[in-house]
Amino acid sequence: MKILHRYILSQWLRNLTICLIAVTFLFTLIDFFDRIDNIVEEEASWVLTVMYFLYKIPLTVHLMLPVAVLVATMFTIGMLSKNSEITAMRSSGVTLFWLARPLLFVGLILSLASIVFNETVVPYCSRKSSEIYNLDIKKKNESGSYSKENFWWRDKNTFYSFDMFDSRKNELVNFSRFNIDSGFNIEERTESPKVKWLDQNLGWNMKDVVKYDFADDGGIAEKETYSLPLPIEQTPRYFYDVELKPEVMGFFALKKYMKALKKDGISIEEYKADLRAKFSFPFINFICILIALPFALKGSRSGGMAFSFLTGITIGFGYYFIHSFAIALGRAELLNPMVAAWSANLLLGFVGLVLNWGAEAP
């Protein structure tokens, strides 16, 4: 690597580290003051509180990394340009793209690393932080509020439904099971007012069961039974209301979740754009570098680096708006999922190329 490349990269990495720590700390501090009232009210221990916020850091880092990259690039190139170091470098005949090559390369590496990070660390830590807050701090599993209502799912030709899961007693309330034939006709219906979870070995047990057998001639045979086992693979934790948000799920986890929804007969169209965004969003780290370079240089020429810095930040955050808006259109099926996921990248990338082309002018 050239000496100039090492010099620029070392300055940029130092600034990136400082910026990432700063924005992560600021975001965590805001989240802390937003949650502290509930934490104090529940008299949670300081260990649980610290663990909760520590588990939230990976998601914060993933979301704030593009901001840190943008600010670090603006500051690094801006200061070098203000001190006429960029001018001295370019006087030797090198181009802006040549000088920025190590930053663009590392930006691409960060984008790829962000994909892996979001696939491995972020989902695990996000789920742990949610469990600590809801189960340990808020103790929703004890109050019964950490549960799902009006829930149903499908397993091949069998449909299951219940009105509520009572997490205090580990019970399914007003449970129904429907066996469907190939013609989508009901062959058998099983009802139980309460289905109790016994343990990991015995599983679920239905109380006061009523079974209805539907004959082809329209007749219905009714049979009452005091108790029957319910052979399903779901455990009580499956029914805890941990909201599965696409942004905290990895690509393969979201794909598996979509497959399960499709199996249950639920439309998955609204998740397709989020699935493709798992690969498109991390590349904003690369685009932030591309779009920040000309604004950092323009500041030194016009004497208004602060103005150009603010402009660059505004354009950088504009990506979040465009990306979120496009994903929303994709979820509403108004835009092709692939177009929705990549439109912001293509638009901001094109703007960055045009601005850098103009920045090469003497």
N, C-alpha and C positions, 0 to 999 in steps of 0.2 A: 504493500500500500504506500502511496506517495506520502511525503511528509505533510503536505497541505491537507490531504485527506485525513490523516491521523490527527492533525491539529483541530480541524473543524469537527470531526467526529467526537473527539475527547471533550470539547466544549459543549457539544450538543448532548452527549450522554450525561454529563454532569448536570446540565440544566434540566434534562428530562427527569432525572431522579428526583431533583428538588421539586419540580412542578408536580410530579405524580404523588409524592408524599404530601405536598401542600393541598392539592385538590381532594385527595382521599381523606385527609384529616378534616378538611372543611366540610365535606359531604357527611362524614361520620358524626361530626360535631352537631350539624343541623339535625341529623336523624336522632342523635342522643337527646337533644332538647325536645324533640317531637314525641319521644317515647317515655321520657323519664317520669312523667306524671303517672302513667299506668304502672310502671315498674315499682315506683315508691308506694303506690296504692296497694299493690299486691305483696309488699314487703319481701321482695325477692332478694336473695343473697347477692353480695357483690361478685361472687364467683360466677353465678349464672348470668349476671348482667354483663360482665366482661366477656364471657364465652359467647354470649348472644351477638355482641358487636364485633367480636373477632371473626365469627363465622360470616358476618355480612361484608367483611372487607374484600374478599375475592370478587364478588359481584360489583362492588363499588370500583375496584381497580379496573375491571373489564369495561365498565361504562365510562369511566373517567380517563382511561388511557388515551383516547383520541384527543381529548381536551389538553392533556399534558403534552402530547406530541405537537399539537398546534402551537401552544404557548412556547414550548422549548425551541421550536424552529423559528418562530417570530423573534424571540429574544436573542438567540444565538446569531442568526444571520443579520438581524437588525443592529446588534452591537458591533459585529465585525464590519458591517457597512458604514456605521456611524464613525468608527475609528479609521475609516479608509483602508482597512485591511482587504476587503473584497475588491476595491478598486486597484490596489497594488497587485493582488493575485491575477485579476483579469487583464492587467496591463502586460502580462507575460504571454497573452494570447489564448488563455484557456477560457472556456465558456462557463456560463452559470450552471448548466446541466453537468458539466464535468466536475465542478466544485461540489455539486450537491449529490453526486453519485453515491458516496458512502451513506448519506442520510436516506436516500431513496432505497438503497439496498437494505439497510437496517429496518426501515419502515415496512418493507415487504416481509422481512423476517418476523417483525412484530405482529404483522397481520396473520401470518401462518401460525405463529405461537399463540395468538389470541384465540384462534379456532380450536386448537388443542386444549387450551386453558378453559375455554367455555364448555368443552365437551367432557372434561374430567373434574376439575376442581370446583367450578362454579355451581353445577347442579347439586353436588354433595353438600357443600357448605350452605347453600341456600335452603336446602331441606332441613339441615341441622338447626339453622337459625330459626326457621319457622317452628320446628318442634320444640325448641327451648322456650320460645316466646309463648306459644299456645298451650303446651302441655306442662311445662315446668314453672313458668312465670305466671301466666294467666290461669293455669290449672283448669282449662276448659274441659279436659277429659273428666274431671271430678264434678263439675257443675252440669255437665250434659250439654253444654252449648257448642262443644267442639264435635259436631256431628253433621250428617247429611240428612236432608229431608227430600221426600218424593223422589226416591232413587230407584232406578231400574237398570238392568243389564241383561245381556243375552249370551247364552252358551249353546251354540249350534241351534237345535230346534226347541230349546227351552228358554222361556222368558221369566225373569224374576223381578219383583217389585216390593217396596214397602214404603210406609208413610214416613217413618223416622227411625234413626238409629240413636238409641239412648246410651251414651257413652258412660254414664254412671253405673249402669247395670249390664252393659255389653249386651243389649237386646235389640232385636229388629222388631219394630212395632207394626202391626197389621200387614203381615207378610203374605204374599201370593206368588204361586208358581204355576206357569202355564206350559203344558206340553203341546206343541203344534206339529201337525202332520205336514207332508210335502205340499198339500194343497192349501196350507195356511189356515186349516181348521183346528179348533181346540179339541184335543183328545181327552185331556185331563186337566183339572184345576185343583190346586191344593192351597188351602188357606189356614193361617195360624195367627191368632192375635199377638202372640209373643214367641220369638225365636231366641233362645238363650245360648250364649257362648259358654261352654263348660270348661274346656282347657285345650291345649295344643294337640293332645292325643284324641280326645273324644269329639272335638269340634263343636258344631251347632246342634241344638236339639229343639224341635218344634213342640209346643204345648197346645192342647185342645184343638187338634187338627181335624179339619173337615175336607174330605176328598170328593170331587165330583167327576164322574166318568161320563163322557158324552158319546152316545151311540150314534150309528149312522142314520137310524130312523128318527132321530131327534129326541130320543129318551135320555134322561139324566139319572144316573145311579149315585146316590149320596151315601157316604160312609164316614162315621165319626170315630176318631182314635184319640186317646188321651195324649200319647207321646210318640214322636217319630224323629229319627235322626235326619239332618239336612246335609247331604254330602256335597258341599261346595268348597272350593279352595280358598275363598276369601276369609281373612281373619278380621277382628275388630279394627285393627289399624288401617285396613283398606278403606273402611268407611269413615275414618276421620276426615273432617273437611279441610284437608290441606289443599288449597287451590293450586292447580297445576297451571302456572303461568308460562306461556311459551318462552318468554325472555329469560327464565331461570332454568330452562331445560336444554339439554344438549341435543344435537341433531338426531342421534340414534334414539334417545329417550323420547323425543317428540314424535319421531317416526313410529315408534312402538306404541305410543299413546294414541296416535291417529289410527293405527291399525286396529287397536282395541275398540275405538269408537266406531270404526267402519263395520267391525264384526257385530257390534250391537245395533247396527242399522242407523247410526247417527251420522249426519253429514260432516265431512271433514274439510270442506272447501275453504272455510275461514282460517284453517291452520296452514294451508299450502304456502302462502306468502311468508309466514313466519318460519316455516321449515327452510325455504330457500334463503331467507335472510340470515340463517346461521352461518352461511358462507360469505354473503355479501357485506354484512355490517363490519366485520373485522378489517376489511380492506380500506376503511375510512382512515386507518392509521397511515397508510401509504398516501392517500389522497390529501390528507391534512398537510403533509410535508410539501407536496406538489403545489398546493394552492397558497401556502404561507410564504414561499420564497419571494415572489414578486412584490408582495405587500411589504415585506421586511426591507427590500431594496429601495422601494419607492419612498419610504420614510426618510432615508438619508438624503435623497435627492431634493425633496421638497422641504426638508427641515421640519417636517411634522411626523416624526416617527410614532408619537403617541396616537395620532389620528389614524394612521395607516394600521397600527397595531390593533386598534379598536375595530377598524373595518375588517381586518382579517379574522378577528375573533367572531364578529357578526356573521361573516360568510361561513366560517367553520360551524357555528351553531345552526346556521341555515340548513346544513346537511341533516341535522336531527329532525328539523321540521319537515323537510322534503321527504326524508326517509319514512318518518312516522305517518305522514299523510298518504304516501304511496302504499304503505303496508295496510293502512285503514281501507283504502280503495280495494286492495287485494282481498282483504277479509270480507268486504261487502260484495265481492265477485264483480266489481266494476272495472277491474284491471287484471290482466293476466298475472298470475303469481310470480312468474319469472321476471316480468317487466316491473312489477311492484317492488320486488326485492332489489333489483339492480339499477333502477332508474336514477336514484339519487347519486349513486357512484358514477354512473356514466355522465350525468349532467355536471357534477362538480369536477370530475376528472377532465372533461372537455374544457370547462372554464379555466382550470388550472393550466392546461397545456397552452391555451390561447394567451393567458397572462404571462406565462413564462416565455413564450415566443416574443411577446412585446418587450419583456424585460431584457432580452438579449441585445436590443438596440442600444447603441452607444449614447 
